[in-house]
């Protein structure tokens, strides 16, 4: 009869295995050349080929992933806690596999962890190719020392699904097949798995899951994770005024400014997709207010007027730097009947940035001497003080080149959301 290991026992097992030499450490010369001395030879983050090759261990998760991907992914978080909450980490692993020719560098097919939530010591399994309909997949006939009867969470990559088995050689009780991020081991096999198998599985795209939410094919809800982060959109001009008189002008310039949000699905869903009108958008907004106690905006328009003093013969302009808020989490997509083998699917690592409601951000003004061209264009027919609102949204007027007042547009968030299967 198998017994579960607590966290202390798991750590003792890893330490004992490393101290006794049970963890075979064989690091390729090329990999060693790129790794600091402190990250080579020992540690709790390891890699192993599915063919049964030697285990290679490193002191940081970053070093282990660099070795597992043949040096393609060199910027993984240093520890697994940060990796679990890092948007797009899985996308990077899959991209590394996609850009590789079979056999040229290893493919990461999955990583197992000793703790829940993809934390604790890790073992990343690699293969010469990704999972595909053309191969039978891969099996770990016996979990490496330190991970036998100790795995509590795992994640699959490169088109693979995985199942855990209670005994070596894929015997005994086994878990259901799962795809992607599994924050805990189900089916009674937590800390009880002795072997594992990876095979190809079709899975829905992020676009398909979001579409099924909108078309009411599935029931969807969003769960916020982590803390809200605040920042600014970048300084940009919203209005300007030309003082064509011979004396300083103290006045107020009226302005309006529309600010839109960004989200990590813009590449997948396309520019025409209006997330604010979608089920995902409404579920995100609702869950945000419940979780953090204030509103979420996908876009807003601010209208105000700002006092300004413009010296004679100069142009003055109003700058705005919009306050923004960023949050993220997981979209749960539930079907009445299994689709792609499961009733429950998740869109992981969705992040969004939007303007903070009721916050104008930072509004400032500046002035400089008019150019000859500006004076010739603006100061005609006895003009006194000429104002204009910068219409960025409609694009009615082209921006004048002015390094001090040119708008700094926020960059789109990268397309980092990934898909994982649920229990059913």
C-alpha positions as CSV (number, residue, x, y, z in Angstrom):
1,X,0.0,0.0,0.0
2,X,1.3,3.4,-1.0
3,X,1.6,6.3,1.5
4,X,1.5,10.0,0.7
5,X,4.6,12.1,1.4
6,X,4.3,15.4,3.1
7,X,6.4,18.4,2.0
8,X,9.2,17.8,4.5
9,X,9.5,14.2,3.5
10,X,9.7,15.3,-0.2
11,X,12.5,17.7,0.5
12,X,14.4,15.1,2.5
13,X,14.1,12.6,-0.3
14,X,15.5,15.1,-2.8
15,X,18.3,16.1,-0.5
16,X,19.1,12.5,0.3
17,X,19.1,11.5,-3.4
18,X,21.4,14.3,-4.4
19,X,23.8,13.6,-1.5
20,X,24.0,9.9,-2.2
21,X,24.5,10.4,-5.9
22,X,21.2,8.8,-6.8
23,X,20.5,11.8,-9.1
24,X,22.7,11.2,-12.1
25,X,24.3,14.5,-13.1
26,X,25.4,14.7,-16.7
27,X,25.5,18.1,-18.3
28,X,26.5,18.6,-22.0
29,X,29.7,20.6,-22.5
30,X,27.8,23.2,-24.6
31,X,25.2,23.7,-21.9
32,X,27.9,24.0,-19.2
33,X,29.6,26.8,-21.2
34,X,26.4,28.9,-20.9
35,X,25.6,28.1,-17.2
36,X,27.3,29.9,-14.3
37,X,29.3,27.5,-12.1
38,X,26.8,28.0,-9.3
39,X,24.0,26.6,-11.5
40,X,25.7,23.4,-12.7
41,X,25.8,19.9,-11.2
42,X,23.2,20.0,-8.3
43,X,20.0,21.5,-7.3
44,X,16.2,20.8,-7.2
45,X,15.3,21.7,-10.8
46,X,16.1,18.9,-13.1
47,X,15.7,17.6,-16.7
48,X,15.6,14.2,-18.2
49,X,15.0,12.7,-21.6
50,X,12.1,10.4,-22.0
51,X,14.4,7.8,-23.5
52,X,15.9,7.3,-20.0
53,X,18.9,9.5,-20.4
54,X,20.8,10.9,-17.4
55,X,19.1,13.4,-15.0
56,X,20.6,16.9,-15.1
57,X,20.0,19.2,-12.1
58,X,20.4,22.9,-11.6
59,X,20.1,25.3,-8.7
60,X,17.6,27.5,-10.6
61,X,14.5,26.9,-12.6
62,X,15.8,29.2,-15.3
63,X,19.0,27.2,-15.8
64,X,17.0,23.9,-16.0
65,X,14.6,25.3,-18.7
66,X,17.5,26.7,-20.7
67,X,19.1,23.3,-20.7
68,X,15.7,21.6,-21.5
69,X,15.1,23.8,-24.5
70,X,18.6,23.6,-25.8
71,X,19.3,27.2,-24.9
72,X,16.3,28.6,-26.7
73,X,14.4,29.8,-23.6
74,X,17.0,31.6,-21.5
75,X,14.8,34.0,-19.7
76,X,12.6,31.7,-17.7
77,X,11.9,32.9,-14.1
78,X,14.6,31.9,-11.7
79,X,12.2,30.1,-9.5
80,X,9.0,28.1,-10.1
81,X,6.8,30.4,-8.0
82,X,7.4,33.2,-10.5
83,X,7.1,30.8,-13.5
84,X,3.6,29.7,-12.4
85,X,2.4,33.3,-12.4
86,X,4.3,34.4,-15.5
87,X,1.9,35.1,-18.4
88,X,3.1,33.4,-21.5
89,X,5.7,31.1,-20.0
90,X,4.0,28.0,-21.6
91,X,3.7,29.9,-24.9
92,X,7.5,30.4,-24.9
93,X,8.1,26.7,-24.3
94,X,5.7,25.8,-27.1
95,X,7.3,28.4,-29.4
96,X,10.7,26.9,-28.7
97,X,9.4,23.5,-29.9
98,X,7.6,24.9,-32.9
99,X,10.7,26.7,-34.2
100,X,12.9,23.7,-33.8
101,X,13.4,21.0,-36.5
102,X,12.9,17.5,-35.1
103,X,16.1,16.2,-33.6
104,X,17.9,19.5,-33.7
105,X,17.1,20.4,-30.1
106,X,15.0,18.9,-27.4
107,X,11.3,19.5,-27.0
108,X,9.9,19.9,-23.5
109,X,6.8,17.6,-23.3
110,X,6.0,18.1,-19.7
111,X,7.2,19.2,-16.2
112,X,6.2,17.6,-12.9
113,X,6.5,19.4,-9.5
114,X,6.7,18.2,-5.9
115,X,4.2,20.8,-4.6
116,X,0.7,22.0,-5.7
117,X,0.3,25.0,-8.0
118,X,3.4,24.1,-10.1
119,X,5.8,24.8,-7.2
120,X,8.6,23.0,-5.4
121,X,11.3,20.9,-7.0
122,X,10.8,20.3,-10.7
123,X,11.6,17.7,-13.3
124,X,11.2,18.6,-17.0
125,X,11.0,15.8,-19.5
126,X,12.3,16.3,-23.0
127,X,12.0,14.3,-26.3
128,X,13.4,14.5,-29.8
129,X,10.0,15.5,-31.2
130,X,6.7,16.9,-30.0
131,X,3.6,14.7,-29.4
132,X,1.8,14.1,-32.8
133,X,-0.6,11.7,-34.4
134,X,2.4,10.2,-36.2
135,X,4.0,8.9,-33.0
136,X,2.8,6.8,-30.1
137,X,3.9,9.4,-27.6
138,X,6.4,8.9,-24.8
139,X,6.4,7.1,-21.4
140,X,8.3,7.5,-18.2
141,X,8.5,3.9,-17.1
142,X,9.8,4.8,-13.7
143,X,9.8,8.3,-12.1
144,X,13.3,9.6,-11.4
145,X,14.6,9.3,-7.9
146,X,13.1,12.0,-5.7
147,X,10.0,12.2,-7.8
148,X,8.6,8.7,-7.3
149,X,5.4,8.8,-5.2
150,X,6.0,12.6,-4.8
151,X,4.4,14.5,-7.7
152,X,1.7,16.9,-6.8
153,X,1.2,19.0,-9.9
154,X,2.3,19.1,-13.6
155,X,2.1,20.9,-16.9
156,X,2.2,19.5,-20.5
157,X,3.7,21.2,-23.5
158,X,4.0,20.8,-27.3
159,X,0.6,19.2,-28.1
160,X,0.9,16.6,-25.3
161,X,-1.6,15.2,-22.9
162,X,-0.5,13.2,-19.9
163,X,-1.7,10.5,-17.5
164,X,-0.1,9.4,-14.2
165,X,0.1,5.7,-13.1
166,X,0.5,4.4,-9.5
167,X,3.0,1.7,-10.5
168,X,6.1,1.5,-12.7
169,X,5.7,0.6,-16.4
170,X,2.2,2.3,-16.7
171,X,0.6,-0.2,-14.4
172,X,-1.9,0.1,-11.5
173,X,-4.4,2.9,-11.0
174,X,-4.1,5.9,-13.4
175,X,-5.4,9.4,-13.7
176,X,-7.5,10.8,-16.5
177,X,-5.7,12.3,-19.4
178,X,-5.1,16.0,-19.0
179,X,-3.7,18.8,-21.1
180,X,-1.8,21.9,-20.0
181,X,-1.5,23.3,-16.5
182,X,-2.7,21.0,-13.7
183,X,-2.2,22.7,-10.4
184,X,-2.9,19.5,-8.4
185,X,-2.9,15.8,-9.2
186,X,-6.4,14.4,-9.4
187,X,-8.0,10.9,-9.3
188,X,-6.4,10.0,-6.0
189,X,-2.8,9.9,-7.3
190,X,-1.3,12.9,-5.4
191,X,2.1,11.8,-4.2
192,X,1.4,8.3,-5.5
193,X,2.6,8.3,-9.2
194,X,5.4,6.0,-10.2
195,X,5.2,6.3,-14.0
196,X,3.7,8.7,-16.6
197,X,2.7,8.7,-20.3
198,X,2.6,11.5,-22.8
199,X,0.5,11.3,-26.0
200,X,-0.8,13.6,-28.7
201,X,-4.2,15.2,-28.0
202,X,-6.2,17.8,-29.9
203,X,-7.2,20.8,-27.9
204,X,-9.2,23.9,-28.7
205,X,-7.6,27.2,-29.5
206,X,-8.1,30.2,-27.3
207,X,-10.1,31.8,-30.1
208,X,-12.5,28.8,-30.2
209,X,-13.1,28.8,-26.5
210,X,-13.9,32.5,-26.4
211,X,-16.1,32.2,-29.5
212,X,-18.1,29.4,-27.7
213,X,-18.6,31.7,-24.8
214,X,-20.0,34.4,-27.0
215,X,-22.3,32.0,-28.8
216,X,-23.6,30.5,-25.6
217,X,-22.3,27.1,-26.6
218,X,-20.5,27.0,-23.2
219,X,-21.0,28.5,-19.8
220,X,-18.1,30.8,-18.9
221,X,-16.9,32.6,-15.9
222,X,-13.7,34.5,-15.0
223,X,-11.5,34.1,-11.9
224,X,-9.2,37.0,-11.0
225,X,-5.8,36.1,-9.7
226,X,-3.1,38.1,-8.0
227,X,-3.1,41.8,-7.3
228,X,-4.1,44.8,-9.4
229,X,-1.1,46.7,-10.8
230,X,-1.2,50.4,-11.6
231,X,0.7,52.4,-14.1
232,X,0.4,55.0,-16.8
233,X,-0.3,55.0,-20.5
234,X,2.4,57.4,-21.6
235,X,2.4,61.1,-21.9
236,X,0.4,62.4,-24.9
237,X,-0.9,65.7,-26.1
238,X,-4.6,66.4,-25.9
239,X,-4.9,70.1,-26.8
240,X,-2.9,73.2,-27.8
241,X,-3.2,77.0,-28.1
242,X,-1.3,79.5,-30.2
243,X,-0.7,83.0,-28.7
244,X,-0.7,85.3,-31.7
245,X,-0.8,88.5,-29.5
246,X,2.1,90.6,-28.1
247,X,1.2,89.9,-24.5
248,X,1.1,86.7,-22.3
249,X,-2.3,85.0,-22.3
250,X,-3.7,83.3,-19.2
251,X,-6.7,81.1,-20.2
252,X,-8.2,77.7,-19.9
253,X,-8.0,75.2,-22.7
254,X,-10.8,72.7,-23.0
255,X,-9.8,69.1,-24.1
256,X,-11.1,65.6,-24.4
257,X,-9.2,62.4,-24.5
258,X,-10.3,58.8,-25.3
259,X,-8.2,56.0,-23.8
260,X,-8.6,52.3,-24.8
261,X,-7.5,49.2,-23.1
262,X,-5.2,46.3,-24.1
263,X,-5.5,42.6,-23.5
264,X,-3.4,39.5,-24.1
265,X,-5.8,38.0,-26.7
266,X,-5.7,40.8,-29.2
267,X,-3.4,38.9,-31.6
268,X,-5.5,35.7,-31.5
269,X,-8.9,37.4,-31.7
270,X,-8.0,40.1,-34.2
271,X,-8.4,43.9,-34.2
272,X,-12.1,43.7,-35.0
273,X,-12.9,41.8,-31.8
274,X,-14.6,44.1,-29.3
275,X,-13.8,42.6,-26.0
276,X,-15.9,45.1,-24.1
277,X,-19.0,43.7,-25.7
278,X,-18.1,40.0,-25.3
279,X,-18.9,37.4,-22.6
280,X,-15.2,37.4,-21.7
281,X,-15.2,41.1,-21.3
282,X,-18.3,41.2,-19.2
283,X,-17.2,38.3,-17.0
284,X,-13.8,39.9,-16.5
285,X,-15.4,43.3,-15.5
286,X,-17.8,41.6,-13.1
287,X,-15.2,39.4,-11.4
288,X,-12.8,42.4,-11.2
289,X,-15.4,44.5,-9.2
290,X,-16.2,41.5,-6.9
291,X,-12.5,40.7,-6.3
292,X,-11.2,44.3,-5.8
293,X,-14.2,46.4,-5.0
294,X,-14.0,49.0,-7.8
295,X,-15.0,49.2,-11.4
296,X,-13.2,48.1,-14.5
297,X,-13.2,50.1,-17.8
298,X,-12.2,48.8,-21.2
299,X,-12.1,52.4,-22.4
300,X,-13.2,55.8,-21.3
301,X,-13.3,59.4,-22.5
302,X,-12.2,62.2,-20.2
303,X,-13.4,65.8,-20.7
304,X,-11.9,68.7,-18.8
305,X,-10.3,72.2,-19.1
306,X,-6.8,73.1,-17.9
307,X,-5.5,76.6,-16.9
308,X,-2.4,77.6,-18.9
309,X,-0.2,80.7,-19.4
310,X,1.3,81.1,-22.9
311,X,3.8,83.8,-23.5
312,X,3.5,86.1,-26.5
313,X,4.4,84.4,-29.8
314,X,4.5,81.0,-28.3
315,X,2.4,77.8,-28.5
316,X,1.3,76.0,-25.4
317,X,0.0,72.4,-25.1
318,X,-1.8,70.2,-22.6
319,X,-0.3,66.8,-21.9
320,X,-2.1,63.9,-20.3
321,X,-0.7,60.7,-18.9
322,X,-3.7,58.4,-18.2
323,X,-3.7,56.2,-15.1
324,X,-4.1,52.6,-16.0
325,X,-4.8,49.4,-14.1
326,X,-3.8,45.8,-15.1
327,X,-5.2,42.5,-13.9
328,X,-5.5,39.0,-15.0
329,X,-6.6,35.4,-14.3
330,X,-8.3,32.4,-15.8
331,X,-11.4,32.0,-17.9
332,X,-13.3,28.8,-17.1
333,X,-15.3,27.3,-20.1
334,X,-17.8,24.6,-19.3
335,X,-19.6,22.5,-21.9
336,X,-22.7,20.3,-21.3
337,X,-21.1,17.4,-23.2
338,X,-17.4,16.6,-23.6
339,X,-15.5,18.5,-26.4
340,X,-12.0,17.6,-27.2
341,X,-12.3,14.9,-24.6
342,X,-13.3,17.2,-21.7
343,X,-16.3,19.2,-20.5
344,X,-14.1,21.7,-18.7
345,X,-11.5,23.9,-20.3
346,X,-9.5,26.9,-19.1
347,X,-7.9,29.9,-20.8
348,X,-4.9,30.6,-18.6
349,X,-2.8,33.7,-18.3
350,X,-5.3,36.2,-19.6
351,X,-4.2,39.7,-18.8
352,X,-5.8,43.1,-19.5
353,X,-5.0,46.8,-19.0
354,X,-7.6,49.5,-19.0
355,X,-8.0,53.1,-17.9
356,X,-8.7,53.6,-14.2
357,X,-12.3,54.9,-13.7
358,X,-12.7,58.5,-12.4
359,X,-8.9,59.1,-12.6
360,X,-7.6,61.7,-15.0
361,X,-4.0,60.6,-14.4
362,X,-1.4,63.4,-14.7
363,X,-2.3,66.5,-16.6
364,X,0.5,69.1,-17.3
365,X,1.2,71.9,-19.7
366,X,4.2,73.4,-21.5
367,X,5.0,76.1,-24.0
368,X,7.7,77.0,-26.6
369,X,8.3,79.6,-29.3
370,X,6.2,79.2,-32.4
371,X,8.0,78.2,-35.6
372,X,7.7,80.4,-38.7
373,X,5.4,77.9,-40.3
374,X,3.1,77.7,-37.3
375,X,2.9,81.5,-37.1
376,X,2.1,81.8,-40.8
377,X,-0.6,79.1,-40.5
378,X,-2.2,80.2,-37.2
379,X,-1.7,83.9,-36.8
380,X,-3.8,85.3,-39.7
381,X,-6.6,87.8,-40.0
382,X,-5.9,89.4,-36.7
383,X,-6.0,86.1,-34.7
384,X,-5.5,86.4,-31.0
385,X,-5.4,83.1,-29.2
386,X,-6.1,80.0,-31.3
387,X,-6.9,76.7,-29.7
388,X,-7.3,73.2,-31.1
389,X,-8.2,69.8,-29.5
390,X,-5.9,67.0,-30.5
391,X,-8.2,64.4,-32.1
392,X,-6.2,61.2,-31.8
393,X,-9.2,58.9,-32.1
394,X,-10.7,60.2,-35.3
395,X,-7.4,61.2,-36.7
396,X,-8.8,64.5,-38.0
397,X,-5.5,66.3,-37.9
398,X,-2.0,64.9,-38.2
399,X,0.3,65.4,-35.3
400,X,2.8,68.2,-35.5
401,X,6.4,67.0,-34.9
402,X,7.2,68.1,-31.4
403,X,9.5,65.9,-29.3
404,X,8.3,67.4,-26.1
405,X,4.6,66.9,-26.8
406,X,4.4,63.8,-29.0
407,X,2.1,61.1,-27.6
408,X,3.6,57.9,-26.3
409,X,1.1,55.2,-27.2
410,X,0.8,52.1,-25.0
411,X,2.1,48.9,-26.6
412,X,-0.3,46.0,-27.1
413,X,0.1,43.2,-24.6
414,X,1.7,40.0,-26.0
415,X,-0.4,37.1,-27.0
416,X,0.3,34.8,-24.1
417,X,-2.9,33.1,-23.1
418,X,-2.8,29.3,-23.1
419,X,-5.3,26.4,-22.8
420,X,-5.6,23.6,-20.2
421,X,-8.2,20.9,-19.6
422,X,-10.2,20.4,-16.4
423,X,-11.3,17.5,-14.3
424,X,-14.2,16.2,-16.5
